[in-house]
Amino acid sequence: MAQTNEIPASLPDSLPPDELLYDLADLFRVFGDSTRIKILYALHDSERCVQDIAEAVSLSQSAVSHQLRVLRDSKLVRFRREGKTVYYALDDDHVRTILSVGMEHLEE
């Protein structure tokens, strides 16, 4: 089959600004760590405290806290305090969608 140099109709007419593309690349870098993916999956259905997340992913609370900071900075998780306990949850349904679409892609 011969290759054509035509641009598929599904591509945008122009690229987003470089700054936005750099931000998108940074977001995908956060997803590039299997420990952070495990934590996101641990939070997929409900919020959890650091201790519960650490048990779910078989890591120390310190290691989990470090990764949660990265996820929080990237706006992938949110937190709330209840007394001395901090509970984490996925920030919104977009995070669930990213995980789901990634899994669908792998399962094709």
Summary of the structure (lengths in Angstrom):
residues: 108
radius of gyration: 17.8
end to end distance: 23.7
largest distance: 65.7
contacts: 241
relative contact order: 0.12
helix: 54%
strand: 13%
